[in-house]
Amino acid sequence: MKKAVYFMAATAVLLALSSCSKEQGNGGGEGGNVLEASVNASESGVWQYFSFAEGKVVGSGKEDETDNAAWAARTDWDIAINRYSIRTNSGEASSTGAKGGVYTFDSTVTFDSVAEVPAGATFSTDKAVTSEGMGGTTTTVKSEATVILFKTDAEGNKVMPPVYLQAPVYLFRSADGNHCYKVLFTQYQDENKESGHVIFSFAEVK
């Protein structure tokens, strides 16, 4: 009987700890707490818009003129993800003058070692990028940051089939320009090797 009571008590404690962890992960990045977010950005041509303060996706929009204009007029998101591409609420991705952007750390910098915004850090804003693909020429407004990197050969061409490499640690600035969050993307494919299932760790830094 004592063993049964002990087991039930231990189970209750584990469930409570698990619940607290999930609740923390759904919150914002205030106070430097490291949180984890999961974003299903597997649908091609659809952006998932994420707020660091809310700690969650606040909506989605297609890669078309109407949806892009609607989200460009909003300031309640900080980054957006479409498979491996990233958009920040800045530059040509904003029609409100939002102050988002990204600073990319050197590949030798670890997530845990980032404790503050580097002195003189320059944040890159979103620009229109034209690329050639199977569907012809496309122009997309996006950030220079990406969820993953592709392995390339000596001439700079992508190795096929693609080999994914971890992206460096990024520092994203919020849309209002008042907060910065360090981010490390830790997953791009799910257990079935389907791309666009993104997981990342983030925390606010001063």
C-alpha positions in Angstrom: 0.0 0.0 0.0 2.8 2.4 0.9 4.5 1.7 -2.4 1.3 2.5 -4.3 0.9 5.8 -2.4 4.5 6.7 -3.1 4.2 5.9 -6.8 1.0 8.0 -7.1 2.7 10.9 -5.3 5.8 10.7 -7.5 3.6 10.6 -10.6 1.7 13.7 -9.5 5.0 15.6 -9.0 6.3 14.6 -12.5 3.0 15.7 -14.1 3.2 19.0 -12.2 6.8 19.6 -13.4 5.8 18.7 -17.0 2.9 21.1 -16.9 5.0 24.0 -15.5 7.6 23.4 -18.3 4.9 23.6 -21.0 3.4 26.8 -19.4 6.8 28.4 -19.3 7.4 27.5 -23.0 4.2 29.2 -23.9 5.2 32.5 -22.3 7.3 35.3 -23.5 11.1 35.7 -23.2 11.1 38.3 -20.4 13.8 38.1 -17.8 16.2 36.1 -19.8 14.5 32.7 -19.3 15.3 30.3 -22.1 12.1 29.1 -23.8 11.4 26.7 -26.6 9.0 27.3 -29.5 7.7 24.8 -32.1 6.4 26.2 -35.4 4.9 24.1 -38.2 6.1 26.0 -41.3 6.0 23.0 -43.6 3.4 24.4 -46.0 5.2 25.9 -48.9 4.3 29.5 -49.6 2.7 30.1 -46.2 4.4 32.3 -43.6 3.9 31.6 -39.9 4.1 34.9 -37.9 5.6 34.6 -34.4 5.7 37.0 -31.5 8.5 36.7 -29.0 6.6 38.6 -26.3 3.6 36.2 -26.7 5.9 33.2 -27.2 3.6 31.8 -30.0 2.5 32.0 -33.6 0.0 34.9 -33.9 -1.2 34.0 -37.4 -0.3 32.9 -40.9 -0.3 34.4 -44.4 0.3 33.3 -47.9 3.2 34.6 -50.0 1.0 36.9 -52.1 0.5 40.6 -52.5 -2.7 40.8 -50.4 -1.4 38.8 -47.3 2.0 40.3 -47.4 0.5 43.8 -47.4 -1.8 42.9 -44.5 1.1 41.6 -42.3 3.4 44.4 -43.3 0.8 46.8 -41.7 0.9 44.8 -38.4 3.3 45.3 -35.5 2.3 42.3 -33.3 4.8 39.9 -34.8 8.6 39.8 -34.8 9.7 37.0 -37.1 7.9 34.8 -39.7 9.0 31.4 -41.0 8.2 29.8 -44.3 10.0 26.4 -44.4 13.7 27.4 -44.0 13.2 31.1 -44.9 12.8 33.8 -42.2 11.2 37.2 -42.4 11.6 40.0 -39.7 9.2 42.9 -39.1 11.6 45.4 -40.7 12.7 47.0 -43.9 10.6 46.0 -47.0 8.6 43.6 -44.9 7.0 46.4 -43.0 4.9 49.4 -44.0 4.8 50.9 -40.5 8.5 51.5 -40.1 8.8 48.6 -37.7 12.3 48.3 -36.1 12.9 44.6 -36.3 15.9 43.0 -37.8 18.6 40.4 -37.2 22.2 40.3 -36.1 24.2 37.1 -37.0 26.8 35.9 -34.6 30.0 34.3 -35.7 29.8 30.5 -36.1 32.0 30.0 -33.1 29.5 31.7 -30.7 27.3 29.5 -28.7 23.8 30.2 -27.6 24.6 30.0 -23.9 27.6 32.4 -24.2 25.4 35.3 -25.4 24.5 37.3 -22.4 24.0 40.8 -23.8 23.6 42.7 -27.1 27.1 43.2 -28.6 28.4 46.8 -28.5 27.9 48.4 -31.9 25.7 45.5 -33.2 24.2 46.3 -36.6 20.8 44.7 -37.4 20.1 43.7 -41.0 16.6 44.5 -42.2 14.5 42.6 -44.8 15.0 43.1 -48.5 13.5 41.8 -51.7 15.5 38.8 -52.9 15.1 37.5 -56.5 15.9 33.8 -57.2 15.7 31.3 -60.0 13.9 28.0 -59.3 11.7 25.3 -60.9 8.8 27.7 -61.2 10.9 30.4 -62.8 12.0 33.7 -61.3 10.5 34.7 -58.0 11.0 37.8 -55.8 10.5 37.4 -52.0 10.9 39.9 -49.2 12.9 38.1 -46.4 15.7 38.2 -44.0 19.3 37.1 -44.5 18.8 34.7 -41.6 17.6 31.1 -42.3 16.4 28.2 -40.2 19.1 26.0 -41.5 22.1 26.2 -43.8 22.7 24.1 -46.9 26.0 22.3 -47.4 27.7 23.5 -50.6 30.5 22.2 -52.9 33.8 24.0 -53.7 32.0 26.2 -56.2 29.3 27.3 -53.8 26.5 25.1 -55.2 24.1 23.2 -53.0 25.0 19.6 -52.6 22.1 17.3 -53.8 20.3 15.7 -52.1 20.4 18.6 -49.7 22.6 18.3 -46.5 21.4 20.5 -43.7 23.7 22.3 -41.4 22.8 24.1 -38.2 22.4 27.9 -38.6 24.4 30.2 -36.4 23.0 31.9 -33.3 20.9 34.9 -34.2 19.9 38.0 -32.3 16.5 39.2 -33.5 15.2 42.7 -32.6 11.5 43.1 -31.8 9.2 45.0 -34.1 9.1 47.9 -31.6 12.8 48.0 -31.4 12.8 47.8 -27.6 13.8 44.1 -27.1 16.3 41.7 -28.5 16.1 37.9 -28.4 18.9 35.4 -29.0 17.7 32.4 -31.0 19.1 29.0 -31.9 17.2 26.8 -34.3 17.5 23.2 -33.2 15.2 21.3 -35.5 14.1 21.6 -39.1 12.7 18.1 -39.9 10.4 16.0 -37.8 10.8 12.3 -37.0 9.5 11.4 -40.5 12.1 13.7 -42.2 9.4 16.1 -43.3 11.0 19.6 -43.6 9.5 22.7 -42.1 8.8 21.4 -38.6 10.9 24.0 -36.8 11.9 24.1 -33.2 14.0 26.9 -31.6 15.3 28.1 -28.3 15.0 31.8 -27.4 15.7 34.2 -24.6 15.6 38.0 -24.2 19.0 39.7 -23.8 19.7 43.2 -22.7 
